[in-house]
Amino acid sequence: MKSVDLLRSLSDAIGVSMYENEVKEKIRELSKQISKEIEIFDVGKGSLGIKYGNGKKKIGLFAHIDEIGIVISKIVDEQFAMIHTIGGVDPRTLIAKRVKFLTKNGYKLGIVGMLAPHLQKQEHRNFAPDFDNLYVDFSIDGGTKGIEVGDIGVVDVKSEELNGKVTGKAIDDRAGCAVLLKTLEFLNKFRLEDKSIYFLFNQGEEIGLKGAKRTSYEIDPEVGIVVDVTFGSDTPSHFEKIELGKGPAIALGPTMNNEETEKIIDIAKKYNIKYQLEPLPIRSGTEADIVQIVKEGIKTIGISIPILNMHSSVEVVDPSDIDAAAMLIAQFIADYGEEGERNE
């Protein structure tokens, strides 16, 4: 399956933190197309697990399925409602956007409007609205009838493939989910009798690493590889720049296990797989922060896919980085413990 198709299918699915059922069903569907030798199961009271292989050595792959979103916080009148954030939404990214809410009766569309430039005064031009001044206009879809406080929503946008890249919402972290699914595809080339691989698609990362806390505790692998996204531009000048199309970024820092990190770097060199290095001197801001301290501690590796415009509806990713990350992880798994013969 092409990474572009995986990414677009996953990006278009809706899965705001703790409301991820639609994207979980999409992952179930896609994984069944990729492999018939898997066990799909619920894990961590809300996350999704896929098991491949039946060996004694357990390796866990982690990616979060949730996305940032918005929630109806107040019904103002028959036309307007107010909203608030679920996860790290910058309210400025919602202005002049069409939004979609999941109600008890299906989806309902609204618009976050803006004052036309012709009518703006100087005070309007210098004002950046916050959620106390942001309204959704539902007049385009029958008004606020059927809308309730607590209904969740996202920017209504479809993904696109442009010039070899994919743009859309929720690339953070559907890119990581795509890496896990592509890794499953690549693992079909290997015999892994001594290993069990757990693909853990976690809920609630954007609001506190909720899913990873539970799945890592329940599965307790000896090695965990966390796949998330990182900034593909605008890094501080004293850090090496991470760029799209130059491979996944391997994390270096106190959150990661040095020995396993060196092994995966050696794998990249050995098999000529593109990679970049990302120093994370304190915390990673990913599920690795919690996975590495579960129980007695899980040896953790961090892999990040560079993207542009993080936490917006126009995130951008290069699918070649998805492929490179999946090949790297699959080869690491195959070589883990100096075993893993090719099934050719």
ChimeraX attribute file (.defattr): number of C-alpha atoms within 10 A of each C-alpha:
attribute: neighborCount
match mode: 1-to-1
recipient: residues
	/A:1	11
	/A:2	10
	/A:3	20
	/A:4	21
	/A:5	14
	/A:6	21
	/A:7	27
	/A:8	23
	/A:9	18
	/A:10	28
	/A:11	31
	/A:12	20
	/A:13	22
	/A:14	26
	/A:15	25
	/A:16	26
	/A:17	25
	/A:18	20
	/A:19	18
	/A:20	21
	/A:21	19
	/A:22	13
	/A:23	23
	/A:24	25
	/A:25	13
	/A:26	16
	/A:27	23
	/A:28	15
	/A:29	11
	/A:30	17
	/A:31	20
	/A:32	13
	/A:33	11
	/A:34	16
	/A:35	15
	/A:36	9
	/A:37	11
	/A:38	16
	/A:39	14
	/A:40	16
	/A:41	12
	/A:42	14
	/A:43	19
	/A:44	20
	/A:45	11
	/A:46	20
	/A:47	25
	/A:48	25
	/A:49	23
	/A:50	21
	/A:51	18
	/A:52	20
	/A:53	19
	/A:54	13
	/A:55	12
	/A:56	11
	/A:57	17
	/A:58	19
	/A:59	20
	/A:60	24
	/A:61	26
	/A:62	27
	/A:63	30
	/A:64	30
	/A:65	37
	/A:66	30
	/A:67	31
	/A:68	25
	/A:69	25
	/A:70	26
	/A:71	20
	/A:72	20
	/A:73	17
	/A:74	16
	/A:75	18
	/A:76	12
	/A:77	11
	/A:78	14
	/A:79	18
	/A:80	19
	/A:81	23
	/A:82	21
	/A:83	23
	/A:84	20
	/A:85	17
	/A:86	19
	/A:87	19
	/A:88	14
	/A:89	16
	/A:90	13
	/A:91	18
	/A:92	13
	/A:93	13
	/A:94	20
	/A:95	17
	/A:96	12
	/A:97	17
	/A:98	17
	/A:99	21
	/A:100	19
	/A:101	23
	/A:102	19
	/A:103	16
	/A:104	11
	/A:105	8
	/A:106	8
	/A:107	15
	/A:108	21
	/A:109	21
	/A:110	26
	/A:111	22
	/A:112	19
	/A:113	15
	/A:114	12
	/A:115	12
	/A:116	7
	/A:117	9
	/A:118	6
	/A:119	7
	/A:120	12
	/A:121	10
	/A:122	7
	/A:123	7
	/A:124	12
	/A:125	10
	/A:126	9
	/A:127	8
	/A:128	10
	/A:129	13
	/A:130	11
	/A:131	15
	/A:132	10
	/A:133	10
	/A:134	20
	/A:135	23
	/A:136	24
	/A:137	21
	/A:138	21
	/A:139	15
	/A:140	11
	/A:141	14
	/A:142	13
	/A:143	18
	/A:144	21
	/A:145	14
	/A:146	13
	/A:147	22
	/A:148	18
	/A:149	14
	/A:150	16
	/A:151	17
	/A:152	25
	/A:153	26
	/A:154	23
	/A:155	23
	/A:156	17
	/A:157	17
	/A:158	15
	/A:159	21
	/A:160	18
	/A:161	17
	/A:162	10
	/A:163	7
	/A:164	11
	/A:165	15
	/A:166	23
	/A:167	24
	/A:168	22
	/A:169	29
	/A:170	31
	/A:171	34
	/A:172	29
	/A:173	26
	/A:174	29
	/A:175	32
	/A:176	28
	/A:177	29
	/A:178	31
	/A:179	30
	/A:180	27
	/A:181	24
	/A:182	25
	/A:183	24
	/A:184	25
	/A:185	18
	/A:186	18
	/A:187	24
	/A:188	17
	/A:189	15
	/A:190	17
	/A:191	16
	/A:192	24
	/A:193	14
	/A:194	14
	/A:195	21
	/A:196	19
	/A:197	23
	/A:198	25
	/A:199	23
	/A:200	29
	/A:201	28
	/A:202	32
	/A:203	32
	/A:204	25
	/A:205	24
	/A:206	24
	/A:207	16
	/A:208	15
	/A:209	20
	/A:210	21
	/A:211	29
	/A:212	29
	/A:213	21
	/A:214	21
	/A:215	28
	/A:216	27
	/A:217	17
	/A:218	13
	/A:219	16
	/A:220	19
	/A:221	23
	/A:222	13
	/A:223	22
	/A:224	25
	/A:225	25
	/A:226	27
	/A:227	32
	/A:228	27
	/A:229	23
	/A:230	24
	/A:231	17
	/A:232	20
	/A:233	14
	/A:234	9
	/A:235	12
	/A:236	8
	/A:237	7
	/A:238	6
	/A:239	10
	/A:240	12
	/A:241	15
	/A:242	24
	/A:243	20
	/A:244	21
	/A:245	20
	/A:246	17
	/A:247	25
	/A:248	32
	/A:249	27
	/A:250	23
	/A:251	23
	/A:252	21
	/A:253	16
	/A:254	15
	/A:255	24
	/A:256	26
	/A:257	19
	/A:258	15
	/A:259	11
	/A:260	18
	/A:261	21
	/A:262	14
	/A:263	15
	/A:264	21
	/A:265	17
	/A:266	13
	/A:267	17
	/A:268	21
	/A:269	13
	/A:270	9
	/A:271	11
	/A:272	11
	/A:273	18
	/A:274	18
	/A:275	21
	/A:276	20
	/A:277	17
	/A:278	21
	/A:279	14
	/A:280	17
	/A:281	11
	/A:282	11
	/A:283	12
	/A:284	20
	/A:285	15
	/A:286	24
	/A:287	27
	/A:288	28
	/A:289	21
	/A:290	22
	/A:291	31
	/A:292	22
	/A:293	16
	/A:294	18
	/A:295	11
	/A:296	8
	/A:297	16
	/A:298	23
	/A:299	23
	/A:300	28
	/A:301	27
	/A:302	27
	/A:303	30
	/A:304	27
	/A:305	33
	/A:306	28
	/A:307	25
	/A:308	21
	/A:309	16
	/A:310	19
	/A:311	19
	/A:312	22
	/A:313	23
	/A:314	20
	/A:315	19
	/A:316	26
	/A:317	28
	/A:318	26
	/A:319	26
	/A:320	19
	/A:321	26
	/A:322	29
	/A:323	21
	/A:324	24
	/A:325	30
	/A:326	25
	/A:327	23
	/A:328	27
	/A:329	25
	/A:330	22
	/A:331	22
	/A:332	20
	/A:333	23
	/A:334	20
	/A:335	17
	/A:336	18
	/A:337	11
	/A:338	9
	/A:339	14
	/A:340	19
	/A:341	13
	/A:342	13
	/A:343	10
	/A:344	7
